[in-house]
Each structure stands twice: as structure tokens, then as C-alpha cells.
């Protein structure tokens, strides 16, 4: 099939970790024999590299410094939309729709696949209806959050859902939220994200190298958190757990990789709790280097929470990546995390916002190397067998085929 992805985030260059799952999903579909084009908003810092996925940026505002739509820049800490985003929305929607329609005239797509119902699902729904092609919408988290909070965006999302032949969600929460906004349960599919076992196959030598570069001993307990530093990631609770952890395991080091508005508050919290020497804030890690940092750690920690506004992750792909490397996961029992991690089998699940429970889980793994190895091996095997992008691509192919077969005959001029 000829597939057009409509997305508002995508890796801006080879080292960028912005929404790499969109590219991974497209590459996996291409490996099955489909063709995939991706429509994304233009940014001045785009440095797209040649590859199997064709990417078509569109401009919607000049000067370029005002182009904040997508790439998580239209949001303030994932909790509210910036005022400029509202002003840019009409121009963004018009430019995106024109780009999809123009590309369809050239490439004659079989299906339109929108990522994030707001803003892209609504735009793609209009274009798909005009050109007579079926629409699939995938939900990833903040899109549903904003749709529920805004009087205009909720009905707009519902309108898009009613025109979709298929809707995918990476967590049960997102699925339930889509139904609440008007999505037909018959069109909804629970599709967890994946990881590429090949990309995250690392050797012991890599672990040794990165630990040496960071000044860490081979036997030193190392925790890792990796992701954008916003409230819903819950990294605050990992920092709050450290005093209990280091009292029992004084050599423990916590690596916090990522940038974001919470960096300063997290550094201040570490100082207040007296654990500065146990925390390394690494900044953003280039995407190709992330497997090495997973390998350098002993335990991967994802303390996700519902933030004060109610926003929460869907299913962080970092969990699946850490599992692919063979690292046990400690994570909050929220959103779609339970789809990937079974407590006691692939990692340990704890209640959200519970630093004491997180500390107990970390110490259980620090003090029991056999348990770490067993959970890590189980996680790696699960990614190899089922939670990988090839499996996701097969599922999407089935959804596409069903959507096309249910669609009305294509318009002759579509």
C-alpha cells in the first residue's frame, strides 16, 4: 500500500530523539513492502538524512522563529498550550491539508494515517473525506489530554474519530478517552509501541566503555532515567527515592538523561535532599547513543505520573528500548506501562508518586543480581518475540487492509 503519515513531530536530524517511534513505525512498514511518506511541519533546524522514508515538511508561518507547532514546542510543560499556538492553528491546518492533498495528487495514496488526533487527525479527516481515502488515527498521549480540556478541541477530535476507519491507542487509558470523545469502539485497536531488537543489541564492551567515560566502576549500582524532563515523567520521585537508596547502597549513582523545563527544579531538589553527588544530569543524549547508555545502567526507571493537570504518558518507548537491551525496569503502574511490563516478570511496578516504594524496588534489584538478570532477560525476549516494530507493522497492515475493504468505492477523481 501507499501510505501517508501525517504527524506533528519527527526526528529533526540523525541525532534527534524527538518522536523516533514515528520513523521506526514507518521503516517497519516499508520493510513489509509498503511505501510510507511523512508530512511534518517545517523547522529551521530540520536536517533530514536520506533513508527509506520520504519526508515532506510544510511551511505555515514566516519568519521561521515563530514556527512552534509540533515537536512538543506548542506546549508548556505538556500541561497547557502556548497562546501563539492558538493563533497559528488556522494557518497550520490549511498548510498541512494542502500538503497532504498535493502529495496525494502526485502519489495516489491508499490510506491516510494521522498521528495525534489533535491537530493532525482533524486535518487528515477532512482531506481523507475530500479525496475519498480511508483514515487511520493513532493516539499517543497529549493529544487526548488537550482534547478533553478544551471546549473546541473535544468536538473536533470526536468529529475526526467518527470519520476514521480505524483508531489505534497505545494504552487502555487512551482507548477509553477516545470512546468518551465519541470514537466507535468497533474501530478502536489497542496497539502497544515497540522497539527494534537489532538497533538495541549492544555488547558488554559498550557497557564497559560508557562506564569508563562516566567515571563509574564496573560494579557500581547505576540507575538510569531517560526522557524529556516534564512533570508527567515523574523524575522528581526518583530523586526523592535516592536518600533511602543510598543509605542502603552508598555507591549508587543515578543518571538523568534529557532536557526540559524540570531540569532546574530537579537539580535544586537533589541539592535540598543532599544527594547531589549521587545524581548526574547528562542533558539530551543523541539518539544513536541511547543503546549504549541503557547498557551502561543496571536498572531503568520510569516513575511516570498523572501531573497536576491530569496529563500522563501513553506507553513510553524508552521502556521497550531498555527491555530490548536487557535491562530490568522499575515503572509506575499507570497508563499503558502494564502492557509492556508485568510486575515480577519483566520489572517491578510501583504506585505513582510513591518514592518509598520506588526505593524499595530499586534496592531489591540492586541487592539481587540474579533477579536483575532474570527480569532483564525476560524483557529482552518479550521485545524480540512481540513488542517490536515488525509486529506493530503487521498489526497496522491488517488495520489498513480492513479499513480499505470497508471503505466506500474510491472516488474516481480522489
C-alpha positions in Angstrom: 0.0 0.0 0.0 0.9 3.6 -0.4 0.6 5.3 3.0 0.8 8.9 4.0 1.7 9.6 7.6 0.5 13.0 8.9 2.5 13.9 12.0 3.4 17.0 14.0 6.7 15.6 15.4 9.5 13.6 13.9 13.3 13.3 14.4 14.8 16.6 13.1 18.2 15.1 12.3 20.1 11.8 12.8 20.9 12.5 16.4 17.5 13.8 17.5 15.3 11.8 19.8 12.0 13.7 19.0 9.3 11.1 18.3 11.6 8.4 16.9 8.7 6.0 17.1 7.1 7.6 14.0 10.2 6.9 11.9 10.6 3.4 13.4 7.0 2.6 12.6 7.4 3.9 9.0 10.6 2.0 8.5 9.0 -1.3 9.7 6.1 -0.8 7.3 8.5 -0.2 4.4 10.3 -3.5 5.3 6.9 -5.2 4.8 6.8 -3.8 1.2 4.6 -0.7 1.8 5.7 2.8 0.9 5.4 5.5 3.5 5.6 9.3 3.1 5.6 11.5 6.2 4.1 15.0 6.3 5.6 17.2 9.1 5.7 20.9 9.9 8.8 22.7 8.8 11.5 23.9 11.2 14.7 25.8 10.5 16.7 23.1 12.3 15.5 20.2 10.1 18.5 18.3 8.8 16.7 15.2 7.4 19.0 12.4 6.2 18.4 10.2 3.2 16.6 6.9 4.0 13.7 4.7 3.1 11.1 7.1 4.5 10.3 10.1 2.3 9.6 13.2 4.5 7.8 16.3 3.2 7.9 19.3 5.5 5.4 22.2 5.0 5.8 25.8 6.0 2.9 27.6 7.7 4.4 30.8 9.1 7.2 33.3 8.4 9.6 34.1 10.0 10.7 30.6 10.9 11.4 31.6 14.5 7.6 31.7 15.0 7.2 28.0 13.9 6.4 26.4 17.2 3.8 23.9 16.1 4.8 20.3 16.8 8.0 18.9 18.3 6.4 19.5 21.8 7.1 23.2 21.5 3.5 24.4 21.3 3.0 23.1 24.9 4.2 24.5 28.2 5.5 21.5 30.2 2.9 19.3 28.5 0.2 20.9 30.6 -1.2 23.8 28.5 -0.9 25.2 25.0 1.0 28.4 24.4 -1.0 31.4 23.3 0.8 31.5 20.0 -0.3 28.0 19.1 -3.9 29.2 19.0 -3.0 32.0 16.7 -1.1 29.7 14.4 -3.6 26.8 14.3 -5.6 28.0 11.2 -2.5 28.6 9.1 -1.1 25.3 10.3 -4.2 23.3 9.4 -4.5 24.9 6.0 -0.9 24.3 5.1 -0.9 20.7 6.3 -4.1 20.0 4.4 -2.8 21.5 1.2 0.5 19.5 1.5 -1.4 16.1 2.0 -3.8 16.9 -0.9 -0.9 18.0 -3.2 1.1 14.8 -2.4 -1.9 12.6 -3.0 -2.4 14.1 -6.4 1.2 13.0 -7.2 1.4 9.7 -5.4 -2.2 8.4 -5.1 -2.2 7.1 -1.5 -4.2 4.1 -0.5 -4.6 5.3 3.1 -4.0 8.4 5.3 -2.6 7.7 8.8 -2.7 10.6 11.2 -0.6 10.6 14.3 -2.2 12.6 17.2 -5.8 13.3 16.8 -5.1 17.0 17.7 -4.1 18.6 15.4 -3.4 16.1 12.7 -6.3 13.8 13.0 -8.9 16.5 12.3 -6.9 17.9 9.4 -6.4 14.5 7.9 -10.0 13.6 8.4 -11.1 16.5 6.2 -8.6 15.7 3.5 -9.3 11.9 3.5 -13.0 12.7 3.1 -12.3 15.0 0.2 -10.1 12.6 -1.7 -12.1 9.5 -0.8 -9.4 7.6 1.1 -9.8 5.8 4.4 -8.3 7.3 7.5 -6.5 5.7 10.5 -5.7 7.8 13.6 -3.1 6.9 16.2 -3.2 8.3 19.7 0.0 8.9 21.6 -1.0 10.9 24.8 -1.1 14.6 25.0 -3.5 14.9 22.0 -6.3 13.3 24.0 -5.4 15.3 27.1 -5.9 18.6 25.3 -9.0 17.4 23.5 -10.6 16.7 26.9 -9.7 20.0 28.3 -10.8 22.4 25.6 -14.4 23.1 24.5 -13.5 23.3 20.8 -10.8 20.6 20.6 -13.0 17.8 22.1 -15.8 18.1 19.5 -13.1 18.4 16.8 -11.5 15.2 17.9 -14.9 13.5 18.1 -15.6 14.6 14.5 -12.3 13.1 13.3 -12.9 9.9 15.2 -16.3 9.4 13.5 -14.7 9.7 10.1 -11.8 7.2 10.9 -12.0 3.7 9.6 -9.5 2.7 12.4 -8.1 4.2 15.6 -5.1 2.9 17.5 -4.2 3.6 21.1 -1.0 2.6 22.9 -2.7 2.4 26.3 -6.1 1.4 27.7 -6.5 4.9 29.1 -6.2 6.5 25.7 -8.6 4.0 24.3 -11.2 4.8 27.0 -10.6 8.5 26.5 -11.2 8.2 22.7 -14.5 6.4 23.4 -15.5 9.2 25.7 -14.9 11.7 22.9 -17.1 9.8 20.5 -14.9 7.2 18.9 -16.7 4.0 17.9 -15.3 1.1 20.0 -15.6 -1.2 16.9 -12.9 0.9 15.2 -10.5 1.0 18.2 -7.4 -1.2 18.4 -5.0 -1.4 21.4 -1.6 -1.4 19.7 1.4 -1.1 22.1 4.6 0.6 20.8 7.7 -1.4 20.0 11.4 -1.4 19.9 13.9 -2.7 17.3 15.9 -5.5 18.8 18.6 -5.0 16.2 19.1 -1.4 17.0 19.4 -2.1 20.7 21.7 -5.1 20.5 24.8 -4.0 22.4 27.9 -5.8 23.6 29.5 -5.9 27.1 32.3 -3.9 25.6 29.9 -0.9 25.1 28.8 -1.0 28.7 32.5 -1.0 29.8 33.4 1.9 27.6 30.5 4.2 28.6 31.0 3.4 32.3 34.7 4.3 32.0 33.8 7.5 30.2 31.4 8.4 33.0 34.0 7.5 35.7 31.9 4.6 37.0 33.3 1.4 38.4 32.2 -1.9 36.7 30.4 -3.0 39.9 28.8 0.3 40.9 25.0 0.3 41.0 23.6 2.6 38.3 20.1 3.7 37.8 19.0 5.5 34.6 16.1 7.8 33.7 15.9 9.0 30.1 13.3 11.3 28.5 12.1 14.9 28.3 12.1 16.5 31.7 8.5 17.5 32.2 6.2 16.9 35.2 4.4 13.8 33.9 7.7 11.9 33.7 7.8 11.9 37.5 11.6 12.1 37.8 11.0 14.1 41.0 10.0 10.9 42.7 13.2 9.1 41.6 15.2 11.9 43.1 13.1 11.7 46.3 13.8 8.0 46.5 17.6 8.4 46.4 18.2 9.2 50.1 16.7 5.8 51.1 18.5 4.1 48.3 22.0 5.5 49.0 21.6 4.8 52.8 21.4 1.1 52.0 23.6 1.2 48.8 26.0 4.2 49.2 27.8 3.8 45.9 24.6 4.1 43.8 24.6 6.6 41.0 21.5 7.9 39.2 21.9 9.1 35.6 19.2 11.5 34.5 19.4 12.0 30.7 17.2 14.6 29.0 16.4 18.3 28.9 13.2 20.2 29.7 11.6 22.7 32.0 12.0 20.5 35.1 15.8 20.3 34.9 16.4 23.3 37.2 13.8 22.2 39.8 15.2 18.6 39.8 18.8 19.9 40.3 17.5 22.1 43.2 15.7 19.1 44.7 18.8 16.9 44.6 20.7 19.7 46.4 18.0 20.0 49.1 17.9 16.3 49.7 21.7 16.1 49.9 22.1 13.6 47.0 24.0 15.8 44.5 27.0 13.5 44.4 24.7 10.6 43.5 23.0 12.2 40.5 24.4 13.0 37.1 22.3 15.3 34.9 23.6 14.3 31.4 21.4 16.5 29.2 20.0 15.2 26.0 21.6 12.0 24.7 22.0 11.8 20.9 19.5 9.2 19.6 22.2 6.8 18.1 24.0 6.7 21.5 21.0 5.8 23.7 21.5 2.0 23.4 25.0 2.4 25.0 23.6 4.3 28.0 20.9 1.7 28.6 23.7 -0.8 28.5 25.8 1.2 31.0 22.9 1.2 33.5 21.8 -1.7 35.8 18.2 -0.6 36.1 16.0 1.6 34.0 13.5 3.8 36.0 10.3 5.3 34.6 8.4 6.9 37.5 5.5 8.3 35.3 2.7 10.2 37.0 -0.6 11.9 36.2 0.6 15.5 36.5 -1.3 18.2 38.3 -3.4 18.9 35.2 -4.1 15.2 34.6 -1.8 14.6 31.7 0.0 11.2 31.6 2.2 9.3 29.1 0.7 6.6 26.9 3.4 4.0 26.7 6.9 5.4 26.8 9.0 3.8 24.1 12.1 4.1 26.4 10.7 1.3 28.5 10.7 -1.0 25.4 14.2 0.1 24.4 15.6 -0.6 27.9 13.9 -4.0 27.7 15.5 -4.6 24.3 18.9 -4.0 25.8 18.1 -6.5 28.6 17.7 -4.0 31.5 15.0 -4.6 34.2 12.5 -1.8 34.5 11.1 -0.1 37.5 8.0 1.9 36.5 4.8 3.4 37.8 1.7 1.3 37.3 -0.1 3.9 35.1 -1.3 4.3 31.5 0.0 1.7 29.1 3.1 0.6 31.1 1.4 -2.6 32.2 1.1 -3.6 28.6 4.8 -3.9 28.4 6.0 -4.7 32.0 4.4 -7.5 34.0 5.3 -7.0 37.7 7.9 -9.5 38.8 8.4 -10.8 35.3 10.0 -8.0 33.2 10.5 -5.5 36.0 8.9 -4.1 39.1 5.8 -1.8 39.1 5.1 0.7 41.9 2.3 3.1 42.7 2.8 6.6 41.1 4.2 9.3 43.4 5.4 6.7 45.9 9.1 7.4 46.4 9.4 4.9 49.3 8.0 2.1 47.1 10.3 3.1 44.3 13.3 3.0 46.7 12.3 -0.5 47.9 12.1 -1.8 44.3 15.4 -0.3 43.4 17.1 -1.8 46.4 15.6 -5.2 45.7 17.2 -5.2 42.3 20.5 -3.6 43.4 20.9 -6.3 46.0 19.9 -9.3 43.9 21.9 -9.7 40.7 20.2 -12.9 39.8 16.8 -11.1 39.9 18.1 -8.3 37.7 19.5 -10.7 35.2 16.3 -12.7 35.1 13.9 -9.8 34.7 16.2 -8.2 32.1 16.4 -11.4 30.0 12.6 -11.8 30.2 12.2 -8.3 28.9 14.6 -8.7 26.1 12.9 -11.9 25.0 9.5 -10.2 25.1 10.6 -7.4 22.8 12.2 -10.0 20.5 9.0 -12.0 20.2 6.2 -9.5 20.4 6.9 -5.9 21.4 8.8 -4.8 18.3 8.2 -2.6 15.4 7.9 -5.5 12.9 4.9 -6.8 15.0 3.4 -3.3 15.1 3.8 -3.1 11.3 2.0 -6.4 10.8 -0.9 -5.2 13.0 -1.1 -1.9 11.2 -1.1 -3.7 7.8 -4.1 -5.7 9.0 -5.9 -2.5 10.1 -5.1 -0.8 6.8 -6.4 -3.8 4.8 -9.7 -3.9 6.9 -10.1 -0.1 6.5 -9.7 -0.2 2.8 -12.1 -3.1 2.4 -14.7 -1.3 4.5 -14.3 2.0 2.7 -16.8 3.1 0.0 -15.5 2.8 -3.6 -12.8 5.3 -4.1 -13.8 8.5 -5.9 -12.7 8.5 -9.5 -11.1 11.9 -9.0 -9.8 11.2 -5.5 
